[in-house]
Amino acid sequence: MKDNTKVAVIGAGITGVTTAYQLYSKGADVTVFEANPYPAMETSYANGGQLSASNAEVWNSVPTMIKGMQWMFSAGAPLLMNPKPSWHKYSWIAEFIGAIPHYERNTVQTVKWALDARQQLLEMAQAENISFDRETTGILHFYETKKQFEVAQKVTELLGKGGLERRAVTPEEIKTIEPTLKGKIHGGFYTESDFTGDIHKYTSALANACVKRGVEMRLSTVVEKLRTDQGRIEVFSRIEDECGSSSPGQHKEVFDQVVICAGVHSRKFAAMLGDRLNIYPVKGYSITVNLEDEANQVAAPMTSLLDDDAKLVTSRLGKRRFRVAGTAEFNGFSKDIVWARIDPMLRWCHRHFPDMSTENFVSWAGLRPMMPNMLPRVGKGRRPGVFYNTGHGHLGWTLSGATSDIISEIVVNEKRAA
Ligand SMILES: Cc1cc2nc3c(=O)[nH]c(=O)nc-3n(C[C@H](O)[C@H](O)[C@H](O)COP(=O)(O)OP(=O)(O)OC[C@H]3O[C@@H](n4cnc5c(N)ncnc54)[C@H](O)[C@@H]3O)c2cc1C
């Protein structure tokens, strides 16, 4: 039975939908606001697909900074920085550098969340009978040079402190784990417990389950303003029609609590509520190759891969789809698809999977909601009734199972304590 505590969740990506589900399961009366006509249409649409505790290393380190600076001057590199001055971008970089001393602590924390999240995510999928093209052949990180492999050895030790087991594999073992992978390979690390799946399928199905259970899902509803008044939360929104035109009237609704899960737009809402969340939109791309015939299906890998040098990840989404994702662009909020970023991904496919045709593929670009210290913001805001579960960066799919459980517990406990 629901209590009468009304909670608004802003955003229906993976963070918002898992938060709504967990809040409802813990007794709250939940309303989700989403600007798009369907859930999971922004960053939770076509990402790399990896649920990867093995990719939990935060980027705040001096070697990553040096590599990043070298990449800035090389065309087609995995990182692109538009040098045009912007306070948002440069304040983010300053905070990113400030978090370097916490590299080890933050990596270990991320691994712990990722391990818990995998379990929570599967429990929700099982409870709601959700199939999401889950592939359980593990994640293989591979390296072309001895030097890269030795760096990865150190990362493996750090991931181990968080409880993750991943083992070193020789080129011969790699051939057995993923026979389709070609190219110069010195060695790798294999994490059998990691898996992959389609974030859009999962989020959409969980959103449907939320609605069936009694969560109010307000789609095509743009939240324009949030305000606190005498301990309550005012949500001002406007409904958009199918053509994207806004209805003339702004609606005001009042809630006891609000959880911000608005991806790259969470920063704006935090500012309205007296908090500072320096989330920057770090753009990435994916291509989804349609494997139409049997020859192509056999030529594409089943094991999920991470090429640490090219900074590309892959996932097999069922028999007929193969996805490659990566690149990090610091270039504002544009989601335009740029050919110069897609082309290296296609070339990478041709190099490593020469028998797979990329004739039929779909490109996509999305914005990672990235905090400077690479840790999501999960917790209370300054004002009563205000909460955040946002800023998951490159690991929102990997971490949301855990962070939604944590935030929902904090939200319902605040009300119980009042
Ligand atoms: C190329 C790429 C590859 C990636 N690969 C992986 C991977 O392999 N594994 C992994 O774990 N993570 C990966 N990620 C990261 C992951 O996809 C994100 O962290 C995650 O999707 C973020 O989810 P979210 O709910 O925070 O944001 P979103 O999915 O963007 O959801 C936020 C929602 O809030 C809504 N919203 C915003 N403003 C308003 C408003 N004013 N009114 C109403 N609604 C609003 C938006 O419409 C949106 O639906 C990848 C990301 C990219 C770009």
The ligand as an SDF file (V2000), in Angstrom:
LIG
                    3D

 53 58  0  0  0  0  0  0  0  0999 V2000
   28.6210    6.7990  -26.7980 C   0  0  0  0  0  0  0  0  0  0  0  0
   28.2490    6.3960  -25.3940 C   0  0  0  0  0  0  0  0  0  0  0  0
   28.5520    5.1020  -24.9620 C   0  0  0  0  0  0  0  0  0  0  0  0
   28.2320    4.7140  -23.6580 C   0  0  0  0  0  0  0  0  0  0  0  0
   28.4720    3.4340  -23.2650 N   0  0  0  0  0  0  0  0  0  0  0  0
   28.1490    3.0240  -22.0130 C   0  0  0  0  0  0  0  0  0  0  0  0
   28.3730    1.6800  -21.6120 C   0  0  0  0  0  0  0  0  0  0  0  0
   28.8090    0.8350  -22.3770 O   0  0  0  0  0  0  0  0  0  0  0  0
   28.0710    1.3450  -20.3300 N   0  0  0  0  0  0  0  0  0  0  0  0
   27.5790    2.2550  -19.4340 C   0  0  0  0  0  0  0  0  0  0  0  0
   27.3760    1.9110  -18.2700 O   0  0  0  0  0  0  0  0  0  0  0  0
   27.3060    3.5320  -19.8180 N   0  0  0  0  0  0  0  0  0  0  0  0
   27.5890    3.9350  -21.0670 C   0  0  0  0  0  0  0  0  0  0  0  0
   27.3420    5.2250  -21.4700 N   0  0  0  0  0  0  0  0  0  0  0  0
   26.7790    6.1700  -20.4820 C   0  0  0  0  0  0  0  0  0  0  0  0
   25.2940    5.9720  -20.2500 C   0  0  0  0  0  0  0  0  0  0  0  0
   24.6500    5.7750  -21.4880 O   0  0  0  0  0  0  0  0  0  0  0  0
   24.7430    7.2000  -19.5120 C   0  0  0  0  0  0  0  0  0  0  0  0
   25.4810    7.3820  -18.3240 O   0  0  0  0  0  0  0  0  0  0  0  0
   23.2820    7.0500  -19.1560 C   0  0  0  0  0  0  0  0  0  0  0  0
   22.4960    6.7230  -20.2750 O   0  0  0  0  0  0  0  0  0  0  0  0
   22.7630    8.3580  -18.5430 C   0  0  0  0  0  0  0  0  0  0  0  0
   21.4360    8.1410  -18.1360 O   0  0  0  0  0  0  0  0  0  0  0  0
   20.6100    9.3270  -17.5010 P   0  0  0  0  0  0  0  0  0  0  0  0
   19.3190    8.7710  -17.0690 O   0  0  0  0  0  0  0  0  0  0  0  0
   21.4480   10.0270  -16.4810 O   0  0  0  0  0  0  0  0  0  0  0  0
   20.4520   10.3920  -18.6840 O   0  0  0  0  0  0  0  0  0  0  0  0
   19.4590   10.3440  -19.9440 P   0  0  0  0  0  0  0  0  0  0  0  0
   19.3330    8.9850  -20.4890 O   0  0  0  0  0  0  0  0  0  0  0  0
   19.9030   11.4110  -20.8630 O   0  0  0  0  0  0  0  0  0  0  0  0
   18.0710   10.7110  -19.3000 O   0  0  0  0  0  0  0  0  0  0  0  0
   17.7710   12.0150  -18.8460 C   0  0  0  0  0  0  0  0  0  0  0  0
   16.3360   12.2930  -19.2290 C   0  0  0  0  0  0  0  0  0  0  0  0
   15.9330   13.5410  -18.6390 O   0  0  0  0  0  0  0  0  0  0  0  0
   15.0530   14.1490  -19.5550 C   0  0  0  0  0  0  0  0  0  0  0  0
   14.9840   15.5910  -19.3190 N   0  0  0  0  0  0  0  0  0  0  0  0
   16.0170   16.4700  -19.3400 C   0  0  0  0  0  0  0  0  0  0  0  0
   15.5600   17.7310  -19.1570 N   0  0  0  0  0  0  0  0  0  0  0  0
   14.2150   17.6250  -19.0000 C   0  0  0  0  0  0  0  0  0  0  0  0
   13.1750   18.5870  -18.7940 C   0  0  0  0  0  0  0  0  0  0  0  0
   13.4290   19.9020  -18.7340 N   0  0  0  0  0  0  0  0  0  0  0  0
   11.9130   18.1300  -18.6630 N   0  0  0  0  0  0  0  0  0  0  0  0
   11.6320   16.8000  -18.7350 C   0  0  0  0  0  0  0  0  0  0  0  0
   12.5680   15.8540  -18.9740 N   0  0  0  0  0  0  0  0  0  0  0  0
   13.8400   16.2710  -19.0870 C   0  0  0  0  0  0  0  0  0  0  0  0
   15.6740   13.8400  -20.9200 C   0  0  0  0  0  0  0  0  0  0  0  0
   14.7290   13.9930  -21.9690 O   0  0  0  0  0  0  0  0  0  0  0  0
   16.1660   12.4190  -20.7430 C   0  0  0  0  0  0  0  0  0  0  0  0
   15.2480   11.4490  -21.2120 O   0  0  0  0  0  0  0  0  0  0  0  0
   27.6170    5.6450  -22.7570 C   0  0  0  0  0  0  0  0  0  0  0  0
   27.2940    6.9230  -23.2170 C   0  0  0  0  0  0  0  0  0  0  0  0
   27.6010    7.3060  -24.5190 C   0  0  0  0  0  0  0  0  0  0  0  0
   27.2260    8.6720  -24.9980 C   0  0  0  0  0  0  0  0  0  0  0  0
  1  2  1  0
  2  3  1  0
  2 52  2  0
  3  4  2  0
  4  5  1  0
  4 50  1  0
  5  6  2  0
  6  7  1  0
  6 13  1  0
  7  8  2  0
  7  9  1  0
  9 10  1  0
 10 11  2  0
 10 12  1  0
 12 13  2  0
 13 14  1  0
 14 15  1  0
 14 50  1  0
 15 16  1  0
 16 17  1  0
 16 18  1  0
 18 19  1  0
 18 20  1  0
 20 21  1  0
 20 22  1  0
 22 23  1  0
 23 24  1  0
 24 25  2  0
 24 26  1  0
 24 27  1  0
 27 28  1  0
 28 29  2  0
 28 30  1  0
 28 31  1  0
 31 32  1  0
 32 33  1  0
 33 34  1  0
 33 48  1  0
 34 35  1  0
 35 36  1  0
 35 46  1  0
 36 37  1  0
 36 45  1  0
 37 38  2  0
 38 39  1  0
 39 40  1  0
 39 45  2  0
 40 41  1  0
 40 42  2  0
 42 43  1  0
 43 44  2  0
 44 45  1  0
 46 47  1  0
 46 48  1  0
 48 49  1  0
 50 51  2  0
 51 52  1  0
 52 53  1  0
M  END
$$$$
